Amino acid sequence: MSSNQADIQSQGSSWQRNLARTFTIEQWSQRALAVLGSIPVVITLAISIILLLETFLFFQDVPLWQFLTDTQWTPMFASNAQYGILVLASATFMVSVIAALTAIPIGVLGAVYLAEYATPSIRRFLKPALEALSGIPTVVFGYFALLFFTPFLRNFFPELSAFNSLSAGIIVGILITPTISSLSEDALRNVPKTIRDGAYALGFTKSEMVIKILIPAAFPGIIASITLAISQALGETMIVAIAAGQNPNLTLNPFVPVATMTAFIIQMSLGTVNFGSTAFQTIFTVGTVLFIITLALNSFGNWLTRRSQKEISGILTPKAESSEGETSTRSEAEESAFTKTLEERTKNPQEQMASQPYRLWREEAFRILALVAAFTGIVVLLVLFFDLAQRGLPRIDWQFITSFASRKADESGILAPLMGTIWLLVLTAIFVIPIGVGAAIYLEEYYSDNWLSRFIEINIANLAAVPSIIYGLLGLELFVRYLKPITGGGTILAAALTLTVIVLPTVIIASRSALRDIPESIRQGGSAVGMTKGQMLRHLVVPAALPGLLTGILLALSRAVGETAALIAVGAAASVRFLPDLQSQYTALPVQIFYWLQEVDTEVQNNAAAATIVLIILVLSLNIGAFFLREFSRREFT
């Protein structure tokens, strides 16, 4: 009997020790995840501190009034340096306006087609195609603008310069069209079906319903999509650096070369600028202006998106009781608009009948216009691929893949940039997966819904929209300059850390979405069998969310593979003739393409086309993998 009691006591003590060990592991795991969850805030603080510090030092040498009022931009002229930000701001504004004028009608009409006209099979084709368009590296669009679109426009505008803001602005507009289409489609589809049914009951055609009812109802969401797209256009770097030129010029003439704020940062990064010099501080001052503008636009756009979602969800919320005790579902403004529309539709039946053929013709014209807008991006992709095939396919062979760069174009290859890209891909994955997924787990599973969690969520959304050139400046100052003893300066390690910071918000957002999609019953089942929070996450939630997690990771890595501006900012070389290692000089495929596009030699430009094909294959492979994983995940939980 005493022996049995001893065994029971021993087992009880062992159970208590195991339980204590489990809770200790849980506590330390949660603390580690909390550290990972705070990294986005640290990144924002680091960007803000670095930009503001260098800007403060800049204004110690350059008066603020001169910076705001000078009409020349010559920071590299030692004898007569002038710092008129208006020169760069006007070019940035002009390119963004051209982009907006291109993207808004195409994007909104494309969203209307996807939301109201497209069949399910067409939507299944168009949505991935538009995602592919937005996933193409911007250096590829720069190639397209310089070598195809500008010569095409010269057929209509012979006075068009080889570098100009018109071509750059239109192609930037094509680039941001998927942003407007996707977010506007979401806004349109969120409008309750009862509103559509009410319009049809009054005799509206589909186009009349869209124009008079649907778009006004979804207007805040559409404006939010346009705001976020314009912010993306303002921060675009490679297209304008390649196609618009790098010539500071205070003009509103879209036919001549200009230099935008992002193009200036790239131009300065191509040369040798001493740390701590006024020229070095100028880069960060321009970056500060760009950061403030894009941050304001992103914050406004995200606020509009949240406001739109609340308004849509409240449209059918009961407002008050009528005199008979029935609940009214329309506000006074909605009731007035409804009554006014009803009166207009019924006041003259003869006129309505007479206009019927015209209305049907207008309906068909609107549908065709929306169809053309929806497929515009696909047409651009096809033309781009056709041009690349003509120029680049004849150059792709084993010698091109396995050779280093050479002064002779026909002997040059992409071995070094290809290996540099693979290095960056692997290192970025190693860094970003544990940080991004860990931060997402903490923010989604442990963090309570309060003002701080909402602030962090908004902060992550803003970080995802920060121009990559701003991250390049962060990497230049932090990883290249201050952490040089660890990174070795402008090396692959510094570049991979910079890319990690760039794609981290994307991984966090996608991972949180994947975790949120897991049914609550799975968590409840784990709790019912006595699992701790950590055990439930490790054994149930994370495995179930794995396809969604991998989807977000692959999409983020596809962006890292195509990144150019940030790599140039942190010191990627124009060309190397050796296989890079962790702490050596390096180049990457998009960087090599950019430098080859600076040459006027047709053979060198054909090499750029061939390298672009290889880069697109890498990017599309990651995107296709993400697409199939996402479809698999949807089937699992539907």
N, C-alpha and C positions, 0 to 999 in steps of 0.2 A: 504494500500500500504506500509506504513512504517512497519507494522507488518510482511508483506511478506519479505521485505528487511532484517528485523532483523533475520527472520528464515534462510534466505539464508546466511547471514553473520555468523550466529551461526553454520550452517552446514559446511560452508567453514572453519571456525576455527577448528571445530571438525575434519574435514578431514585432515587439516594441522597437527594437533596434532597427529593423528593416523599415518600419513606418517612419521612425525619426530620420533615417537616411533618405527615404523617399521625399519627405517634406523639405529636407535640407537641399536636395537636388532641385526640387521644384522652386524653392526660393531663389537659388543662385541662377537657375535657368531664366526665371522671370526677370531678374536684375540684368542679366546679359541681354535679353530681348529688349528691355527698357533702354539700355545704352544704344542698341541698334536703332530703336524707334526714334531716338533723339538726334540721329545723324542728319536728317534733312534740315532741322533747325540750325544745327552747327554749320551746315553748308551755306545756308542763307546768311548767317552771321559772318562767315568767312568772306563771302562775296562782298557783302556790304562794307565790312571793315577794310578790306584790301582796296576796293574801289574808292571809298571815301578818303582813305589815308593818302593814296597817290594823287587824288584830285586836290586835296588840301595842299599838298606840297607843290602841285602845279600852280595853284593860285597864289603861292608865295612869290612866284616869278612873273606871272602873267595877270594883269588886272582883269577882274571879272567883266568890267564894262567893255574892255577891248575884245574879250572872248565873245561877247554877245553882239557887238556892233561892227567888228571888222568885216570887210567884204572880200578879203583875200585869205587863203589858207596855204601858208608856206612855212610849216614848222621846221623844215630841214634847212632853210636858208639861214646860215649862221649870222650873216650881216644884217638881214632885214626879215626876220621871222615874223609872220603874222598868223594870228590864231582866230580867225572868224568862223565860228562853228556854223554860222548861217549858210556858208558854202556847202558844207556836208549835209546839213539838215534839209536844205532845199532840194538837193539831189535825192535824198532818202524819201522825202515827201513826194516828189514827182514820180519816182518808181512805184511807191506804194499806191498812189492814186491811180496810175495806169493799171496796176495789178488789181485793185478793187473794182475798177470799171470793167475789167475783163472777167473777174471771178464772180461778182455778185449776180449778174443775170444768169450766167451759166450754172452757178452753184444752186441758186434758189429754184430755177426751172428744173434742174436735174433732181433736186429734192422732191419737187412736186410730182415729177414722173415716177420716182421710186415709191413715193407714199400713196399715190392715187391711181396711177395708170398701169404700172408694171405688173405683169403676171408673176406668180411665185418663181417660175423657172427663170425669167429674165432677171429678177432681183437676185437670185442665187448666183447668176453670172456677173451682174453689174457690181454688186457690193465687193466681192473679192478683187475685181478688176480695178475699182477705184482705190481700194486699199493698196494694191500693187503700185498704182500711180503715186500715191503719197509716200510709198516706201522706197521709191527710186532715189538714189543719192543725188543731192542737188548739183554736184559737180557734173553729173550726166546731163542734167537740164542746161547747165552752163555750156557744155559742149554743143548741145542741140541749138541753143540760142545763137551761138557764135558761128557755127559752121553750116547750119541749115536755115534757121529762121531769119537771120539778118539778110543773107543773100536773097531769100524769098521776098522779104519786104522791099528790097531794093528794086524789084520789078515794078512796084507801085510808087515808091519814093526814091528816085535816083539820087537825091541829095543826101540820103541816109549815110551816116558815117559807119565805118566798120565796127566801132564801139559806140553804143547809143543806149539811152534809157528806154526807148520805145520797145525794142526787142526784149530787153531784160525785163521790163515791167509786164509785158504780155505773158512771157514764160513764167514769171513769178506768179502771175494770176492763175495760170494753168496749174501750178504747183499747189496753190492754196484752195483751189476749187473743191477737192475732196473734203476739206475741213468744213466748208460752208454746206456742202451737200449732205454730209453725214449728220451734223448737228441740226441743220434745218429739217431734215427728214424726221429726226427724233421729235423735234418740236411739233411738226405737222401730225405725226402719228399719235402724239399724246393728246391731241384735241379729241374730246369724247365723240363717239359715233353718233350720239343723239343730235349733235349740232349739224352733222352732215345730213342726217335723216330729215331734220326740220327744214333744211334748205331745199332738199329734193321734194318735200311735201308742198312747198310753195311754188314748185315748177322750175327751179333753177336747173340749168345744165351743169355738168361737172365743172367746166371752166368758170362759170359764174359763181358756183359755190366756192371754188378755190380762191378766186380773186376777191370776192365780196365778203366771204365768211371765214374761210379756213386761214388764209394768210393773216388777216387782222387778228384772229384769235391766237395764232402762234407767233405774232409779231415780236414780242420780247425775246423769245428763243431764237428767232431768225436774226435779230439784231445782235444777240450774244454771239452767234456763230460768225457773223461778219466782223465783229470786234476782235474776236480771237484770231480770225484769219488775217486781218490787217496787222495785228501784232506780229504774226508769223512773217508777213511780208516785210515789215520794218526790220526784223532781225535777220532776214535772208542775206547770206554772205557770198556764196560761191557763184551764183548766177550773175549777180551784179558785178562781182570782181572780174569775172571772165567776159561778160557780154557788154556791160556798160562802161568798162574802162576804169582807170584809176587816175583820172585827170581832174583835180579840184576846179570846178567851174561854176560860178554863180549864174545860173540860167534856168529858164523854164522851157527851153527848146529841147524836145525829146529826141531830136535827130543828131545830137552831138555827144561826145564823150563827157562823162561826169564821174565823180567819186562820191559814193555814199559813205555813211559812217562806218559800216562794216567793211567796205572795200578799203577804206583808209587803214583800218587796223590790220588787215591782211597785207597791205602794201608795206607798212612799217615792219611787220613780222618777217617779210622776205629779206630785209636787210639786217645789218648788225647795229643794234642800238644798245648803248651802254646802260646798265642798270643804274637807276638814280638820276639819269639825265633828264632835262626838260622834255626832250623828244620821247623818252620812255614814259614819263608821266602824262604826256599828251595822249598816248594810247589809252590809258586808264581813264582819263577825263572824258574822252569821247565814249568810252565804254560805260561810264557812269550815266551820261545823258541817255544813251540807248537803253540801259537797264531801267532807269526811272520811267521812261516812256512806255516800254513794253510791260513793265510790272503794273503800271497804272491801267493800261488797256486790258491786261490779263485779269486783273482784279475786278475791273468793271464787267468784263465779259462773263466771268464766273459768277459774279453777283446777279447779273441779268439771267443767267441760266437757272440759278436756284429760284429766283423770283418767278420766272416763267413757269417752272414746275409747280410752285405753290399755287399760282393763279389757275393753272389748268386743273389741278387737283381740287380746287375750290369752286369750280364753275357749277358743279351739280350738288354742292353741299347745301343743305337746307338753310335758308336765310331767315325766314319768318313765317308765321302762320297767317293764313287769310282769315277773313271774317267767318267763313264756314268751318274753320278749324283745319283746313287742308294746308299742307306745307308748300310754300312757294320755292321754286328752285332757281329763280332769276332775280338778279338785283334790279333796282329801278332803271339803271342805265341800260342793262340788257333788255329789260321789258320795253323800254322806249325804242331801242334800236329794232327789236323784233316787230313792234307795232308799226313803226315807220316803214320797214321793209315790206310788211304785209300789205300796207296801204298802197305802196308804190307798185306792187305786183298785181293788184286787183283793180286799180282805178280805171284802166282803159283796156278792156278785153280785146276790142277790135285791133288796137295797135299791137297788142301782144301777138295776135294771130298773124298780122301782116309781117311782123319781124321774125317769124319762126324760121324761114329758110336762111336768113342772115345769121341768126343765132346758131343754127346747126353748122353753117360754114365756119363761123368763128370758133366753135367748139373743136372742129377737126383741125383748124389751123393752130390752135393753142396746143392740142395734143401732139402735133408734129413738131412744134417748136420745143416743147418739153422733151420729146424723144431725142431731138438733135442735141439739145443741151446735155442730156444724160450721157450720150455716147461721145461727146466731144473729147473727153479725156482718153477714151479708148482709141479714138482716131489719132490723137497726138502720140500715144504709145506706139501704135502701129507704124506711123511715119518715122518715129524715132528709131524703132527696131529695124525698119527697112534701110534707113540711112546708115545705121551702124553696120548692118550686114554688108552693104555695098562697100563701105570704106574699110571695115575691120576684119571681116572673115578671111579675105585672102592673106592677111598677115599672121593669122593664128596657126601655128604649127608647133612641133615639139621644140624646135630651136628657139622660138619666141618665148615659150614657157620656161625654158631651162637656161636662158642666157641672161647675163647682166646687162645693164644699160651701156650703150656705146655711143661714141661720137658719130658713127655711121648708122643712119636710121635703119638700113636693111639688116644690120647685125645686132640691133638693140633688142633687149628682152625684158621680161618682168619678174625674173626669179627673185631678186632682192625685195621689191615691193610686195610680191605675193607672199613671201615668207614673213615679211614685216606685218602684213595684214593678219596672217595666221597667228603669229605671236600675240598681236594685240587682241585678237578674238579670244584666244585661250586665256590670257591673263585677265582680261575684262570679265570673262565668265567666272574665273576663280574668285575674283574680288566681289563681284556684284551679286552672285547668287546667295551666299550666306547673309550678306548685309541686307539685301532687298527683301528676301523671303522672311528673314528674322524680324525686320522692322514691320513688315506687313502682318505677321502673326501677332506681334505685340499690339499694334494699333487696332487690329480687327477683333482680337480675342480677349485681350486683357484690359484695354483702355476703356474707361467709362465715357459715356456721351455727355461731355460738358464743353464749356467754352474753350478749354485748352485743346481738347481733341479736335474741335472744329477749326481752331486756329492752325493746328498742325496739318489738317486735311487741306485747308486752303493754301497753306505754305507749300505742300507737295504739289498741288495742282499748278501753282505759279512756277515752281522750279521746273516742272515738265515743259513749260512754255518759254523758259528763258533761252534767248539765242545761244547757240553753241559757242559762238565766238566769245561770249562773256565767260563761259566755263574755260575757254582757252586762256583767257587772261588770269583766271583763278589758278589754273595749272601752271602758267608761266611764273607767277609770283610765288606760289606755295611749293609746288613739286619741283620746279626747275631751279628756282632761286634759293628759297629758304631750306628746302630739304635736299639740296644737292649732295651733301655727304652720304645720304641714304640712296637716293635715286641715281646719282651720277650726272645730274643736270638734264640736258635734252635727250633723254634715252627712251627706250621702249618702256621701261618701268614707269617713268614719269607720264608718258603718253597713255599707258594703260590705266593709271590712276585717274587721269583726267577723263578718259572715256567712261570709267566707272561712275564718276560723279555725274556725268551727262545722262547716262541711261538709268541711274538708280531710281529717279522718280517714276519712270515708266514701269520698272519692275515692281515697285511698291504698289502702284495703282492697280496694275494687272493682277498681282498676287492677292491683294485685298478683295478684288472682284471675284477671283476664283474661290477664295475662302468663304465669301458671302453667299456664293451660289450653292454651297453644300447644305442639304436639308437639315433643319434643326433636329429632326428625329434622330439623326446619327449621333449628334452630341448628347441628346437625352438618353439614347441607348447606352452610351459609354458611362454616363453618370449613374444609370440604373444598376450597372453591374459593379459599381464601386471604384471606377477609374478616377484618378486625379485629373486635374485640368491638363497637365502636361502629358500624361499617358493617353488621354483621349485625343489630344492633338497629334501625338506621334503615331499612334496606332490606327486612328480612324479618320480624322479630318484631313490631315496633310496627304495621306495616301489617296483619299478620295478626290482631293483637289489637284492632284499631281498633273493631270493633262492641262488644266487651266494654268497652273504655275509654269509649266514648260512652255506653253503658248506665249505668255508674257515675256519669259526669258528670251525665247527665240526672236520675238519682235524687237526687243531691246537690243539684242546682239546684232540684228540686221541693221539697226541704226548705227551702231558702233562701227560696223564694217564699212559703211559708206561715209563716215564722218571725215571731213576734210579741213574745215576752218580751224577747229580746235587743235588739230595736229600741226598745222602750219604755225599757229601761235606758240606752241610749246617746242618748236624747233625741228620738225621733221625735215630731212634733207631733200634737196632736189633730186639727188641720185646717189646711190652707193653701189660699189662694185664688190661687195662681200656679203656673206650671210650674217645678218645681225644677231647679237645675243642680248641678254637681259639689260646690260648696261653699256650698250654701244650706240653709235649713230645709226640711224635707220631711216627708211622711207616706207610708204604704204601705197597701195594701188590708187586710191583717190588722189593722194598727193602727187604721185607720179603723173597721173592724167592731167592734173592742173598745170604742172610745169611743162608738160609736152604741149598743152594748148597755148602756151605763151609763145611758141615757135611759129614762124610763118611757113616753114618747110612743109609741103604737103605730105611727104613721107612720114615726118614726125607726127603730124596730125592723124595720119592713118594708124600709127602706133597707138595714139591716144584712143582711137575708136576700137582697136583690138583689145586694149586693156579695159576699156569700158564694158565690152561684152563679157569679159571674164568677171569683172566686178558685179555686173547685173546678175550673172548666173549665181554667184555666191549669195547675193542679197535675196534673189527670188527663191533660192533653195531654202533659206531660212524662213521666208514668208510662207512658202507652200507648206513646209513642215508645221508651222504655227497654225495654218488654216486647217489642216487635217486633224491636228490635235484638238483644236477648238470644236470641230464638228463631232469628233469622238466624244468629247466631254459633254456636249449638248445632248447627244443620244443617250448617254449614261443616266442623265438626270431629267429626262422628259418621258 
